Each structure stands twice: as C-alpha cells, then as structure tokens.
Amino acid sequence: WKTPYTESYNLDIQKEAGKGWMLDVGYAGGSSKHQAGVIDINQVKPGVAQAAGLMPASGVYSGSLSAARQLNALRPYKGFTEIGQIAPIFRSNYNGLQTSLNKHFGETSAIGVFYTWSKDLTSNQSDRSTGTMYTYCVECDYGRAALDRKQMFTANYIYDTPWFHNDKVSGQVLGGWSLSGILTVNSGLPFTAFGSST
C-alpha cells in the first residue's frame, strides 16, 4: 500500500488596471498520486477467452451461463468471478488559467468578471463506486475527469440605487434598495459513449 498524496502549485499576479479596476491573472495546478480505486484482480488476461474458443476472432463474447462457467476456469483465481480490490494505483492532475477583473463604484456598488480555462485529467473517475474497465492497463482509462469543465465564465454586479437616500420619510420605503445579478456560462461536462451488441 502507498499513501495517496497531492502536490499543489500556483502563481498569481495582481495589477491595478486604471481608474480602480483590479486585474488578477493566475495559474493553479495540482497533481495527485497513488489515489485509491477499485480494480478487478480476477479479470481474465487479454487473449485468453479467444484462445479458449469462448469468443470468435470477429465476434463478441456471448455472456451465456455456459460461457461464464468456462471463463471462470480461466481467471487467475479459478472458480470465482470478479474480485474487487482497493488499490492506490491511480493518478490525476489539474491545470488552470484563472483570471478576474473587478471594480468598486462608491462604497457599495461593484462589478466582477471571472474566467477560467482549465483541464482536469484522471485515470479513475470516482473513488470506489466504479472500477477500472481494464485491470491490465489502468492508464488506458486516463482522460478527462467527470467534473472537468474546460471553460467557465462568471460575471456579477451589485448596484446601490441612489434614490431617496437622504429623505427621512420616503427613504424608509423607497431608499436603500440594491440591484444585483450573477451570470454563469460553462462548457459542457465530458461523457462516455456506451454501445452494446446482441
């Protein structure tokens, strides 16, 4: 067993961009090693089912009860089906460009714009709820993480209305209001296409 660990690194630069605008540009990255996940330690080795005649060269494994029994005899631990084992053999990494532009207007009004361009890759899509598809090549499952969004844009604002601030009577009802909003736009999440043959 190896202890999982994560390394994080970042670089950030802030600069006033004239007339109270604050520009922030940063890089954030991380790398995780020895992440825990599930593997099938009793998976039939590549080519064994075909060599035993359970799967024709140009066909698909039938999945019948008879074929399953024959297949179980070819597994590393004979007579058993899948055996899930938690193993610390997976990895992931994240790299992202993070930018923001902010400005305050007066004491209570402000606007902010944020943009992130990133990539999140992993060889294990979840902790232990799903296993690797091919035990003999964990890196074959390496790709975009299920939560990876390549591009994210967010804008927000708050505007303090200037009406009736100094009016003692109508200011209690008509004054002190603010307008605010948040806009978020993301690129889509990755997905895995599945197919079947009968």
Summary of the structure (lengths in Angstrom):
residues: 198
radius of gyration: 27.8
end to end distance: 40.5
largest distance: 91.4
contacts: 473
relative contact order: 0.16
helix: 10%
strand: 45%
